[in-house]
Amino acid sequence: MAAAFAVRKQKPIYQGSRCCVPGCKNRQGTDTVKRSYYKFPQGEANRHLRRLWEASVRRADWVPSNYDRICSDHFVGGKRTHTKGSAGYIPSVFPWQKVCQSRTSKTAIQAGTVTPVPWRRHDTWSPSPEHDQETPGPSNRQIAFAQQRERKKQEEARENSRHVWKEHGHDYVETSKEKPSIYDEELPRLYKKIQELEKENSQLKQRVFSLDTVKECDKDFQRYTNLPNFAVFSAVSDYLKKICKGHLKYWRGQETDCTPTKRSGRERSLSFEEEFFLVLVKLKSGDFNQQIAGRFGISTSQVSKIFTTWLNFLHRELRLLFEMKTSWDKPETIPECFRRYDRLVSVIDCTELQVEMAGTLQARKETYSNYKNRDTIKFMVGMSPNLTVNFVSKAYGGRASDKHITLTSAAFINQLPPKSVIIADKGFNVSKELQSRGVQLIVPDYKGRGRSQFSAQEAASSECISSARIHIERIIQRIRTFIFLALLLRFLNKT
């Protein structure tokens, strides 16, 4: 029984690229002579050269693909060149061009001494095979004449590389001969002008007041914002930015709402960090809105809107950071002067800010301070052992005593845990009231009138208390550096 064998179809052998010129049958892999096949120029920079190649091929309504090639037979010299204006820069040898016969004198033809040599346009000189077999080689005159014709044809090829004719109803780009362009003279001058403008722009940026010009110097940054450096500013800004997701609704007569909305609205003139920087600068300097607007390049109404919005936002979010930290939470972070008081919660003191003289007698009685001998307002400040502010009371008239402010500050008294310790000045005569809540009050000793000096133990105790209380004085001094507070108090007293 004859076995049946399945005949497997062989895959067609890839024969390589084929020349896309009409009438040219050259194909890669079947050539008997060595030829090169060139792709059409690619890229935006070679777009003009690609159009010249397409126009030279003379195929109507045709766009070459990435697989189309042109063989080297269509380039002068049999090779493509990349020099602009050279003979082989653009394909110019095609089958549709006329084949010319070299001209010789009639006398030479009648005498039978010269055989006409076939000559093809743009081809190099080569005698026919029949001529090689039947007659001797060309004379020196014929060679010189052929070389002259070759030079002439090369010049025509260069000319063709610069011009594309309009044929078949298609308008192709026509390039002119290379001429000196006015841009060759203008470009160096424009480059120099750009460098000068960039240098002038950098100098003007250094003179303009902005966050970028101030953040590099810690001393300048503290002078304008009362924050030690830009790193602290960035930490607070990032904390606030996460809360409101980088978008605040501007205050429009109602309570500020910082919840983000889907509508982004018009792009704002200042970034989130720049608005925060503007608020700190106004709080520290107390400048008018017109001055702040001129510094930041925005309108006066915009400054007022930003400032009011941020004040409400900061009051709502930063007050949550005022925590009653105790010295026994992390003893390694507590200064040495506080470590001797095991259950220390807060160091308190009162401060006064001057206001203008009140217009009514009742207001004058409430604001006049016998200690300062002028009209003031008074409030209490509390500091944790880790040197952070943990409480700020409401403002009272300068006539109010330290005891009255402490006992009426229910938000402070109610936060004190039992068996805790508070350090205060002599004016805080609230030891009995605090003792009833299980809180110990530590104040410096009284010398009294019956003795001339403290005992050694009292002097040492008072020195320790003073070394701890000096820090609350420094905190209060930093609060008083905000000039905006003094201006605000004068305005409120007038109204």
DAFENDA-V199481 format. One line per field, one symbol per residue. ss: DSSP state (A for helix, B for strand, O for the rest). burial: I if it has 16 or more other ideal C-beta (glycine too) atoms within 10 Angstrom, else O. A space follows every 50 residues. Layout:
ss: ???
burial: ???
//
This chain:
ss: OOOOOOOOOOOOOOOOOBBOOOOOOOBOOOOOOOOOBBBOOOOOOOAAAA AAAAAAAOOOOOOOOOOOBBBAAAOAAAOOOOOOOOOOOOOOOOOOOOBB BOOOOAAAAAAOOOOOOBBBOOOOOOOOAAAAAAOOOOOAAAAAAAAAAA AAAAAAAAAAAAOOOOBOOBOOOOOOOOOOOAAAAAAAAAAAAAAAAAAA AAAAAAAOOOAAAAOOOAAAAAAAAOOOOAAAAAAAAAAAAAAAOOOOOO OOOOOOOOOOOOOOOOOOOOOAAAAAAAAAAAAAAOOOAAAAAAAAOOOA AAAAAAAAAAAAAAAAAAAAAOOOOOOOOOAAAOOAAAOOOOOBBBBBBB BBBBOOOOOOAAAAAAABBOOOOBBBBBBBBBBOOOOOBBBBOOOBBOOO OAAAAAAAOAAAAOOOOOOOBBBOOOOOOOAAAAAOOOOBBBOOOOOOOO OOOOOAAAAAAAAAAAAAAAAAAAAAAAAAOOAAAAAAAAAAAAO
burial: OOOOOOOOOOOOOOOOIIIIIOOIOIIIOOOOOOOOIIOIIOOOOOOOIO IIIIIIIOOOOOOIOOOIIIIIIIIIIIOIOOOOOIIIIIIIIIOOOOOO OOOIOOOOOOOOOIIOIOIOOIIOIOOOOOIOOOOOOIOOOIOOIIOOII OOIIOOIIOIIIOIOOOOOOOIOOOOOOOOOOOOOOOOOOOOOOOOOOOO OOOOOOOOOOIOOIIOOOOOIIOOIOIOOIOOIOOOIOOIIOOIOOOIIO IOOOOIOIOOOOOOOOOIOIOIIIIIIIIIIIIIIOIOIOOIIOIIOIOO OIIOOIIIIIOIIIOOOOOOOIOOIIIOOOOOOIOOIIOOIOOIIIIIII IIIIIOOIOOOOOOOIIIIOOOOOIIIIIIIIIIIIIOIIIIIOIIIIII OIOOIIOOIOOIOOIIOOOIIIIIIOOIOIOOOIOOOOIIIIIIOOOOOO OOOIOOOOOOOIOIIOOIIOIIOOIIOOOOOIOIOOOOIOOOIOO
//
